[in-house]
Amino acid sequence: MKILQTEIAVKHNSLFTVMERDESFFSSPLHVHPEIELVYIRESHGKRIVGNLIESFEPGDMVLIGPSLPHIWINDDCYVNGQTSKRARAIVVYFHPCLFESGLFSLPEAQNIRQLLLQSKSGIFIQHNTRQLIASRMESLLEKKGFDKVMGLLEILHLLSQSTDLVHINSEELLNHENKAEKDRLCDVYRYVNDNFRSDIQLKDVAGLTNLTPQSFCRLFKKRNKIHFVEYLNQVRISNACKLLLNSDWTISEIAYNCGYKTISNFNKLFKETTGHSPKKYREQAMKGTIAE
């Protein structure tokens, strides 16, 4: 089984991401990435591979996976073949190790968290009371915004670092997988979009980054992301437009053009489809405090 080497932070343009997965079955390939990943399985069962260990998973399963550690969740055939009404549901937290490179985490008080992150390189299975406690915190994390979300992550890491309900998945770190890993061709696409969303992005140029034809690129992108490339590009543009509406005094026209839209009418239409509000209404409600950043 080939290992895909990808980057979560590049795709989401964030060093810290909380994601709710709800699918017919977990479809991600065996992969590695530089981010640390905390996974809580809400629903479904099957086999998971973390490092060199294959184990069963079921609802409630929870693991902490360190950077560059190969992993995959493989649902039982009844999910893949559509023979069950149950879903593959999980909460996943991704955060890059560079978040902890500030002087704050050099303090003696942060020693246990530093040790936890080092131990995550071999994979950690979380069980018993700690699993229930962290599951509750992860559910809450989905609703948090801004710095409250960061505080929620720190609380989770603190609780894990104090727990005795942790079991190492691999007896030693796996250091030799890099040579066997296949680089995720879409990482260059995510970077390109994040750097150039203000400009006119052509499909042929993006496809060229992956050495694929536009048709093959579109199929790969849809398979990996469950949305079309144009939808992803619009999400990036609208996300940046929201930030400008909240944090600048630019006119809506200036924001539209700055985010890559050639006409105001198209920007207004896509913005409302994405957020449920017109740009003007979004800014007004944000000023009233009824829309969280």
C-alpha positions in Angstrom: 0.0 0.0 0.0 1.5 3.3 -1.1 1.8 6.1 1.4 0.7 9.6 0.3 2.7 12.5 1.8 0.4 15.5 2.1 0.0 18.7 4.2 -3.2 19.7 6.0 -2.1 23.2 6.8 -1.5 24.1 3.2 -4.9 22.9 2.1 -6.8 24.8 4.8 -4.4 27.7 5.0 -4.3 27.3 8.8 -1.9 25.8 11.3 -4.9 24.6 13.4 -8.0 23.0 12.0 -11.0 21.3 13.6 -13.1 19.2 11.2 -16.3 17.2 11.4 -16.3 14.2 9.0 -19.6 12.6 7.9 -19.3 10.2 5.0 -20.6 6.9 3.7 -17.1 5.5 4.5 -13.7 6.9 5.3 -12.0 7.3 1.9 -8.6 8.9 2.7 -5.7 6.7 1.5 -2.8 5.7 3.7 -1.0 8.9 4.2 1.4 11.0 6.3 1.6 14.8 7.0 3.7 17.1 9.2 0.7 18.0 11.4 -0.3 16.3 14.6 -3.8 14.7 14.4 -6.3 13.9 17.1 -9.1 11.6 15.9 -12.4 10.7 17.7 -14.6 8.2 15.9 -18.3 9.0 16.5 -19.8 6.3 14.3 -18.7 3.3 12.2 -16.2 0.5 12.6 -13.5 -1.3 10.7 -9.7 -1.5 10.9 -7.2 1.3 11.4 -3.5 1.3 10.6 -1.3 3.6 12.6 2.4 3.1 12.0 3.1 -0.6 11.8 0.1 -1.7 13.9 -3.3 -2.8 12.5 -6.2 -2.7 15.0 -10.0 -2.7 15.0 -11.8 0.5 15.6 -15.4 1.2 16.7 -17.4 4.2 17.9 -15.5 6.0 20.7 -12.1 5.1 19.3 -9.6 7.9 19.9 -6.0 8.3 18.9 -3.3 11.0 18.8 -1.1 10.7 15.8 2.3 12.5 15.6 3.8 14.1 12.6 4.9 11.9 9.6 3.3 8.8 11.1 1.5 6.7 8.4 -2.2 6.1 9.1 -5.5 5.1 7.6 -9.1 4.2 8.7 -10.6 1.4 6.6 -14.3 0.8 7.1 -15.9 -2.7 7.0 -17.3 -3.8 3.6 -20.9 -3.0 4.7 -20.0 0.7 4.6 -18.1 0.6 1.4 -20.9 -1.4 -0.4 -23.7 0.7 1.0 -25.2 -2.2 3.0 -25.7 -0.2 6.2 -27.6 2.9 7.1 -24.9 4.0 9.5 -22.4 6.7 8.6 -18.6 7.1 9.0 -18.5 10.0 11.4 -15.6 11.5 13.2 -14.1 14.7 14.7 -10.6 15.4 13.6 -8.2 18.1 15.0 -5.1 19.0 13.1 -2.4 21.2 14.5 1.1 21.9 13.2 4.1 21.4 15.7 5.4 24.9 14.9 2.5 26.3 17.0 4.5 25.2 20.0 7.8 26.8 19.1 7.2 30.0 21.0 8.9 30.7 24.3 5.7 30.0 26.2 6.2 26.2 25.6 9.7 26.3 26.8 8.5 27.1 30.3 8.8 24.2 32.9 4.9 24.3 33.3 4.6 23.1 29.7 7.0 20.2 30.0 4.3 17.6 30.1 2.7 18.9 26.9 6.1 18.9 25.2 6.6 15.3 26.3 3.1 14.3 25.0 3.8 15.7 21.6 7.1 13.9 21.4 5.4 10.6 22.4 2.8 11.2 19.7 5.4 10.3 17.1 4.7 6.6 17.8 0.9 7.1 18.0 -1.1 7.2 21.3 -4.4 5.3 22.0 -6.6 7.2 24.4 -8.9 5.1 26.6 -11.2 4.9 29.7 -12.3 8.1 31.5 -9.9 10.3 29.6 -11.4 9.3 26.3 -14.9 10.4 27.5 -13.5 13.7 28.8 -11.6 14.5 25.6 -14.6 13.5 23.4 -16.7 16.0 25.3 -14.0 18.7 24.8 -13.7 17.9 21.1 -17.5 18.2 20.6 -17.3 21.7 22.2 -14.3 22.6 20.1 -16.4 22.4 17.0 -18.5 25.4 18.2 -15.6 27.6 19.4 -14.3 30.6 17.5 -11.2 32.7 17.6 -8.9 32.4 20.6 -11.5 30.4 22.5 -10.8 27.6 20.0 -7.0 27.8 20.7 -7.7 27.7 24.4 -9.9 24.6 23.8 -6.9 22.9 22.1 -4.6 23.8 24.9 -7.0 22.4 27.5 -7.3 19.1 25.6 -3.5 18.8 25.4 -3.1 19.6 29.1 -5.7 17.0 30.0 -3.9 14.4 27.8 -0.5 15.3 29.2 -1.8 14.6 32.8 -3.6 11.3 32.0 -2.6 7.8 32.8 -5.1 6.4 30.2 -2.7 6.6 27.3 -1.2 3.6 25.5 1.6 3.8 22.9 0.5 2.2 19.6 4.0 1.5 18.2 7.0 0.4 20.3 9.3 2.7 18.4 9.1 5.6 16.0 8.9 4.9 12.3 11.6 6.9 10.5 12.0 5.1 7.2 8.7 5.7 5.5 9.7 9.0 3.8 11.6 7.2 1.0 8.4 5.2 0.2 6.0 8.1 0.4 4.4 9.5 -2.7 4.2 13.3 -2.6 0.6 14.7 -2.7 0.5 16.5 -6.0 -2.4 18.6 -4.8 -0.2 20.3 -2.1 1.2 22.6 -4.8 -2.3 23.4 -5.9 -3.4 24.4 -2.4 -0.3 26.7 -2.1 -0.9 28.2 -5.6 -4.5 29.0 -4.8 -3.7 30.5 -1.4 -1.0 32.7 -3.0 -2.9 33.7 -6.2 -6.7 33.7 -5.4 -6.7 37.4 -6.1 -5.7 36.8 -9.7 -7.4 35.1 -12.6 -6.7 31.4 -12.0 -6.9 29.2 -15.1 -7.7 25.5 -14.9 -5.0 24.6 -17.3 -2.3 26.4 -15.2 -3.5 24.6 -12.0 -3.6 21.2 -13.8 -0.1 21.9 -15.0 1.2 21.9 -11.4 0.2 18.3 -11.1 1.4 17.2 -14.6 -2.1 16.1 -15.4 -4.6 17.1 -18.1 -7.4 19.4 -16.9 -9.9 16.6 -17.1 -7.6 14.2 -15.1 -6.9 16.9 -12.6 -10.6 17.6 -12.0 -11.3 14.0 -11.4 -8.4 13.7 -8.9 -9.4 16.9 -7.1 -13.1 15.8 -6.8 -12.1 12.3 -5.6 -9.8 13.7 -2.9 -11.8 16.7 -1.7 -15.4 15.7 -2.5 -15.9 19.0 -4.2 -15.0 20.4 -7.6 -11.9 22.6 -7.9 -14.0 25.7 -8.8 -16.0 25.2 -5.5 -12.7 25.0 -3.5 -11.4 28.2 -5.2 -14.6 30.0 -4.4 -14.4 28.8 -0.7 -10.9 30.3 -0.4 -12.0 33.6 -2.0 -15.1 34.0 0.1 -13.2 33.1 3.3 -10.8 35.9 2.6 -13.6 38.2 1.7 -15.2 37.5 5.1 -12.0 38.5 6.8 -11.8 41.8 4.9 -15.4 42.6 5.6 -14.8 42.1 9.3 -11.3 43.7 9.6 -11.1 46.5 7.0 -13.1 49.5 5.9 -12.8 48.7 2.2 -15.9 49.0 0.1 -17.6 45.8 -1.1 -16.4 46.5 -4.6 -12.8 46.8 -3.4 -13.1 43.5 -1.5 -14.7 41.7 -4.5 -11.9 42.7 -6.9 -9.2 42.0 -4.2 -10.5 38.5 -3.8 -10.4 37.7 -7.5 -14.0 38.5 -8.7 -14.4 40.5 -11.9 -18.0 41.6 -11.3 -19.8 42.7 -8.2 -22.9 40.8 -9.2 -21.0 37.5 -9.4 -19.3 38.2 -6.0 -22.6 39.0 -4.3 -24.3 35.9 -5.7 -21.5 33.5 -4.7 -21.1 35.2 -1.3 -24.8 34.7 -0.4 -24.8 31.1 -1.7 -21.8 30.4 0.6 -22.6 32.4 3.8 -26.4 32.8 3.5 -26.0 36.6 3.7 -25.2 39.4 1.2 -21.8 41.0 1.8 -23.5 44.2 3.2 -25.7 42.2 5.5 -22.8 40.0 6.7 -20.8 43.2 7.6 -23.8 44.8 9.4 -24.5 41.7 11.5 -20.8 41.3 12.3 -20.7 44.9 13.6 -23.7 44.0 15.8 -21.9 40.9 17.1 -24.4 38.4 15.7 -21.8 36.8 13.3 -18.7 35.2 14.9 -15.4 35.6 13.2 
